Amino acid sequence: MKDTTAKKLALPALFAAAIIWGSSFFIMKDTVDNFPVFYLLAVRFLAASFLIGTFGYKRLKTIDKGTVFGGFVMGLTLFIAYIFQTFGLVGTTPGKNAFLTAAYCVMVPFFEWLIFKNRPDRYNIIAAVSCLIGIGLVSLDGDLSLDLGDGLSLICGVFFALNIISIAHFTQKHDILMLTALQFGFAGLMSLVSALFFETWPASVPPRTWAAIAYLAVMVTAVAFSLQNFGIKYEDASRASIVLALESVFGVLFSALFYGETLSPGVLLGFVIIFFSVITSETKLSFLTGGRSSP
């Protein structure tokens, strides 16, 4: 695929990933009530790694030491992020979990600055801060209290930011599909080892839980993360994090559509602010300056 075509598809891929992830919060909340966390992550990641590896088996010959190392770093940051997110979800609401996790949209520009010396411009900062404010209005809806589950969710955001930065770095040099398969493989093995030490396989699992796990493994993990990794390769990491943070918006929309959750004026205002942050990130408000944007 030519770079020009890929760059045009990067933004739709990121939007699609955010939509799929938005559908997963209430599914995860129900699933962790019936299935041990580490075993859940192990099944999700190992199944996704197998699916992607099988789909891209012709590219296995492209794997070298750099690809393995990149997959390990991506897998480690993903594993840690999901531990904090999943255990955080046990102790908080899906909305607050989504909001605090999505704080990575603010962290990414500054971590890029710290690690790679890529200084964020004023539009990166405006977009990140306004996105966080909008997500707060959408997800919290007046509930500003913090507890242990919220703290774990916030730490999760740190590692998702590091995961996005590692993806942006390694996908520039190595095959995206193999990196993604290795990322899931390493994260799945880490989850499995943790499960064997700390958890017991459940005596019985309801059929609906298995259906939920299948959806989480195939769509939310294999498909959505492949779309994310592709999008981040061809999109600036700071802008990509803003688009990906829309998962919290889609999460609320799915709840409203399928579970009767009402949208308050604060939630609607949050949608507007997040939309503004995406526009700011993607255009740097050049439409207000005749096509020019100042740093």
JOPEWO-V327844 format. One record per residue. N is the residue number from 1. OMEGA is omega in radians with two decimals (* if undefined). Layout:
# JOPEWO-V327844
N	OMEGA
N	OMEGA
This chain:
# JOPEWO-V327844
1	-3.13
2	-3.09
3	-3.11
4	3.10
5	-3.13
6	-3.13
7	3.10
8	-3.11
9	-3.05
10	-3.10
11	3.06
12	3.12
13	3.12
14	3.08
15	-3.14
16	3.10
17	-3.13
18	3.12
19	-3.13
20	3.13
21	3.11
22	3.14
23	-2.95
24	-3.00
25	-3.12
26	3.08
27	3.11
28	-3.11
29	3.14
30	-3.06
31	-3.10
32	3.05
33	-3.06
34	-3.03
35	-3.12
36	-3.00
37	-3.08
38	3.09
39	3.10
40	3.14
41	3.13
42	-3.14
43	3.14
44	-3.00
45	-3.13
46	3.09
47	3.13
48	3.11
49	3.13
50	-3.12
51	-3.11
52	3.11
53	3.10
54	3.14
55	-3.07
56	-3.04
57	3.14
58	-3.13
59	-3.11
60	-3.12
61	3.13
62	-3.11
63	3.06
64	-3.10
65	3.12
66	3.11
67	3.13
68	3.14
69	3.11
70	3.11
71	3.12
72	3.14
73	3.11
74	-3.14
75	3.14
76	3.14
77	3.11
78	3.14
79	-3.13
80	3.14
81	-3.10
82	3.05
83	-3.10
84	3.14
85	-3.05
86	3.08
87	3.06
88	-3.14
89	3.10
90	-3.03
91	3.11
92	-3.14
93	3.10
94	-3.12
95	3.13
96	3.09
97	3.13
98	-3.12
99	-3.06
100	3.05
101	-3.08
102	3.04
103	3.11
104	-3.14
105	3.06
106	-3.03
107	-3.02
108	-3.12
109	-3.09
110	3.05
111	3.07
112	3.10
113	-3.10
114	-3.01
115	-3.03
116	3.10
117	3.07
118	-3.04
119	3.12
120	3.07
121	-3.06
122	-3.12
123	3.03
124	-3.09
125	3.11
126	-3.11
127	-3.10
128	-3.10
129	-3.14
130	3.10
131	-3.14
132	3.10
133	-3.14
134	3.12
135	3.10
136	3.12
137	-3.13
138	-2.95
139	-3.02
140	3.09
141	3.05
142	-3.13
143	-3.05
144	3.13
145	3.13
146	3.07
147	-3.07
148	3.13
149	3.11
150	3.12
151	3.10
152	3.13
153	3.13
154	3.08
155	3.07
156	3.13
157	3.11
158	-3.08
159	3.01
160	3.07
161	3.12
162	3.10
163	3.12
164	-3.14
165	3.12
166	3.08
167	-3.14
168	-3.10
169	-2.99
170	-3.13
171	3.06
172	-3.03
173	-3.01
174	-3.09
175	-3.06
176	-3.04
177	-3.13
178	3.05
179	-3.12
180	3.12
181	3.13
182	3.09
183	-3.14
184	-3.14
185	3.12
186	3.13
187	3.13
188	3.12
189	3.08
190	3.11
191	-3.11
192	3.11
193	3.12
194	-3.14
195	-3.12
196	3.14
197	-2.92
198	-3.03
199	3.06
200	3.11
201	-3.07
202	-3.13
203	3.11
204	-3.13
205	3.13
206	3.13
207	-3.13
208	3.10
209	3.08
210	3.10
211	3.11
212	3.14
213	3.11
214	3.11
215	3.14
216	-3.11
217	-3.03
218	-3.02
219	-3.01
220	-3.11
221	-3.03
222	-3.07
223	-3.04
224	-3.13
225	3.06
226	3.09
227	3.13
228	-3.08
229	3.06
230	-3.12
231	-3.12
232	3.11
233	-3.04
234	3.13
235	3.07
236	-3.03
237	-3.13
238	3.12
239	3.13
240	-3.11
241	3.10
242	3.14
243	-3.12
244	3.13
245	3.08
246	3.13
247	3.13
248	3.09
249	3.13
250	3.08
251	3.11
252	3.13
253	3.10
254	3.11
255	3.13
256	-3.08
257	-2.97
258	-3.08
259	3.02
260	3.12
261	-3.12
262	3.13
263	-3.13
264	3.07
265	3.12
266	3.11
267	3.13
268	3.08
269	3.09
270	3.09
271	-3.12
272	-3.11
273	3.11
274	3.09
275	3.09
276	-3.12
277	3.11
278	3.12
279	3.13
280	-3.12
281	-3.04
282	-3.04
283	-3.02
284	3.10
285	-3.11
286	3.13
287	3.08
288	-3.09
289	3.09
290	3.12
291	3.14
292	3.05
293	-3.13
294	-3.10
295	*
